[in-house]
Amino acid sequence: MSPRTGILVIKLSALGDMILAFPAFARIRAAHPDARITLLTTPPFAELARSSPFFDAVDPGGRPRRLSELFALARRLRQARYARVYDLQNVDRTNLYFQLLRPFPPTWSGVAAGCALPHRNRFRMRMHTLERQAEQLNHAGLAPVEPVDPGAAAPPDVGWLAARAAPVERTTRPLALLVPGASPRRPLKVWPAENFASLARTLLGEGFAVSVVGGPAETVVGQEIAAGAPGARDLTGRTSLAELARLGEVAAVAVGNDTGPMHLLAAAGAPTVSLFSADSNPDLCAPRGRVRVIRSAHLDDLEVSPVVDAALDAAALCHGPTS
């Protein structure tokens, strides 16, 4: 029988989680510089992974829908004979993948029962994703050991992604980016569109150039905000992730809901005001960088004025006054 070779990394979703996993991906790549590393993921993230410096191959079939697809995935994993697996998803689904590889599973880092390299901290789910993943890799023996105190992990490096797009031409007006989207399954994470429009009008009056960004799913809300704030640009559905990272490099401020593009903009360097409802906990998953968090149990109740104040303060501190 052929020896076990290669490394498998498991990260299935979502965009914000994928971006927060960049430091772990980079650390795994550095620990196995000569290995063939494969990412097991899902179709929305396959192109991003293929363009990254972290992986040699991408398997987008990480979330089988039918029993036949599950067994096909198990066969692929057995036939690949991975020497080591880093499960960065660590959910019941991926724990099942480990169990399907018994009685001779690869050396597995994660929380699956019986795995060789368990993440031993029973309070791990109280940690921010960045520190939690750093600690998991510490427990797996990767050197150097990374600090895991709250806030210790640096923002993800997205420079490699920004480099895939042309630089953004700077203008005399500071750029404000508004990010009104969120997962359609999480409507409580959304600040109302009319509030974003009011924010946009105020920022335009303060001398900012305002652009609304997001994916194709945010086109309707982007159009609504732009219609309610004449002069604002609707770029929803019109920027790649690389272009969004470039915008983050030059933005004076970004304001938005708890959603993937906010992680990318913050990591790219944009001073960020991130809006959180009771539906998610910023202590566990906030963007990392120059980030201000505003929390309101119900975002419908969050008024515009404190968001305006936070946005102007963030822009002034990092870029100077706008007038």
N, C-alpha and C positions, 0 to 999 in steps of 0.2 A: 504494500500500500504506500502511496506517495506521502511524503511528510507534509505536515500542516504548514502552510505559508499564508502570507497576506494578512491584512487587518480589515475588519469590518467596523464601521461606525454607524450607529443607528440614530437618526434624527428625522422625525416624520413631519412635524409642523410646529408652529405656524411661523409666519414671516418674522415676527418679533423674536420668537424663541430661536429661530434659525440664526438671526443676527447675534443674539446673545450667546450662541454656541460657537461663534467664530474664534474666540480665544481658546476654547477647548479643542477645536479642530486644529488650530495652529500648533498647540502644544503636542497633540498626538502626532502630527506630521513631523515635528522636531524630534520626538522620541523614537520615531521609526523612519529615518530619512531614506532608507533604501527599500522599504517595504512597498508593496502594491496595496494601496488603501482604497477601499470601496465604501461609498456612502449608501446606506439603505434609507430611502426617503419616499416622498410621494411626488406625483407629476408636477404640481405647481412650483416645486423647488429644484427640479432636476437641472434646468438650464443654469440657475444660479450656482449650483454645486459644480457643474461641469466647467464653468468659467473661473472657478476659484483655484487658488494654488494648493488646496488641501488634499485633493482626491485624484486618483488615477482612473477611477471608474465610478459610475453612478447606477444604482438599481432603483428605479422609481416605483417598484412594486411592493412597497413596504406596508401597504394597508389593504390586504386582500379583502374582497367583499363576499366571496363565496368560499365554501369549504374546499372546492377543487383548487382555487387560487392559493388558499392557505397551505395545502399540501404541496403545491408546486413551489411555493416559497421555501418551505422546509427542505425540499429536495435540492433547490439551488444552494441553500446554505450548507447542506451536508456535502454536496459535490465540490463546493469551493474550498472546503477544508481550511477554513480560516484558523490561523494560530491564535488570534485574540480578537475579542469583540468588545467594543466600548459602547454600551447602551446608554445614550444620553437622553433617551425619551423616558425610560423607566416607568412604564405604565403596565397595566395588566396585559395588554396586547403583546408587548415586547417580552414580558416575562413568559408568556405562553410560547413565544418563539424559542426561548432557551429550553423550556421543558420538552419541546418537540425534538430537540437535538440530543436528548439523552438516549442511551446511557453514556455516550462519549462526547459531551459538548466541548466546544473550544474554551480556552481560558476566557472567562467572561467577567467584565467590569460592569457592575450595576447593582440592582437590588433584587434580582431574581433569586428565589429560594434555592440554595445549594450552589450558587455561583462561586467561582474560585477567588474572585477579587471583589468582595462586597463593599459597598459604601456603608460603613458601619454606624454612622451617626443617626440615631433614631429621631433626632430633631431636625433632620436635613430639610424637611419641607417648610421649616420656619426661616430658611436662609434665602437670600436673593439668588436668582438663578446663576449669576456669575460666580459667586462664592461657593454655591452648592456644587457646581460642576468642577470648580477648581479643587474642592475637597475630595470629590469622587476620584479625580485623577491622582491626587496625593495618595489616597488609599490604594490606588492601583500600582503605586510605586514609581510614577513618573517623576523625574527630576528636571529642574529643581523644584523643591516643595514650594507651593504658592501660598501666600497669606490668604486667610479666609475670614478675617474679622469683617463685620458689616462695613461695606463701602470700600474694602481694601482692593477689590479687583478694578483694573483700569477699564475704560470703555473699549468695546471691540474696535479693532483696526479695520477700517473699510477703505483705506487708501488704494488697495489693489482693485477694488470695485470701481471707485471713482475714476481711476486711471483708464478705464475702458470707455469713458465718454469724453467728449471734447470739453475743455474748460469753459466755464460760464463767463460771458463778457460782463464785467462789472459796470455798473451805472453810477450816476451821482447820487441816486436815491437809495437808501438802505432797503434791503429786501426782507419782507415779512412773508413767511410761508404759513398757510393755514391748512390743517389736516383734519377734515371733518368726518372721516370714515371710521369704521370699526367693523368687527365681524357681524354679519347679519344675524347670527345666533345670539349676539350679546347687545340687544338694543339699549340696555341700561347704561352702556358705556359711551353713549352718544350725547354730546351737547347739542341743543337745537340749532338748526340751520339759520334761523333768524338771529340767534345770538352771534354766530360766526359772521353773519352779514353786518351786524351792528359793530362788532369788533373791527371788521374790514373797513367800514366807513370811517371809524375813528383813526385807524392807522393811516389811511389815505390822507386824512386831514392833518395828520402829524408829519406828513412828508415821506411816508414809506411807499415803495412799490409793493403791491400785495398780489400774491399768487396763491391760488387754491390748488393743492396737489392731492393725488390719491390714484387708486386704480380705476379701471373701467366701471366697477360697481359703484363708484362715487360720482359718476358723471352727472346724474340728476341733481344731487345735492350741490355739486360744484357749480352747475349752471344756476341753481337757485341763489347761491351766495353771491355769485358774480352779478346776477340781475338785481339783487338787493344792495349792491355796493358798486355803482358805476365807476369804472376805472380799475377794478380788480380783474386779474386774468384767471380764467379757468383753465388749468392745465391737467385736470383729472383725466386719466386714461391716456395721456400724451407723453409721459416720461417713463423711461426705463428705470430700473433700480440704479444703474450706474449714473444716469442723468440726475436722479434724485439725490444721490450722494454728492455730485458736483454742486447742486443747488445748496445742499447743507454746508458745503465748505465756504460759501460766500454769504449765506443768509445772516442778517442781523438778529433775527429771532424766528423761531418756529413755535406755533401754538396748535395743539391738537389733542384729540382723544387718546386713550390707551390703545394704540394700534401699531402695527408693524412699521410703517413709514416713519413714525416718530422715533423709533429706535435707530433707524438708519440716519436720520437727520442729526440726532444728538451725537451719534458716534462719529459723524462726519465733521462735527465741531460747531454746529448751530446752537446758540443759546436757546434753550427749550423750555417752554411752559407746557407741562403735561397735565391733563385734566383727568382725574380719577373719581369714579363713583364707588359706592359700596360693593359693586360687582367685581372689583379686583383690588388687590393690595399692592400699593407701590413699594412697600418694604420688600416684596418678593419679586417684583417684575418691572419696576420702573426703568425707563431708559437711563443709561449711564453716560455722564458727560457733564456739561454745564446745564443742569436740569433743575427747574423749580417745579414742584408738584403742588397743585391745588386740588384739594379733596372736598367733595360734597357728596353726601349719601345719595342724593338724587341730582343728577346733572341738570334736570329741568329746573331745579331751584337755584342753580348757580347763576348769579347776576353777571352782567357784562363788565361792570366797573372794576372788580378785583382782577379780572383777567387782563383788562387793558392796562391796569397799573403794573401787574407783573410783567407783561410783555414790554412795556416801555422801560421798566427798570432793567430787565435782562438785556435789552438792546443797548441801553445807555452804558451799563457797566462794561460791556464787552466791546462796544464800537463807538462810544462817545455819544453825545446828544445829537438829535436829528436836525436841529436847527441852530 
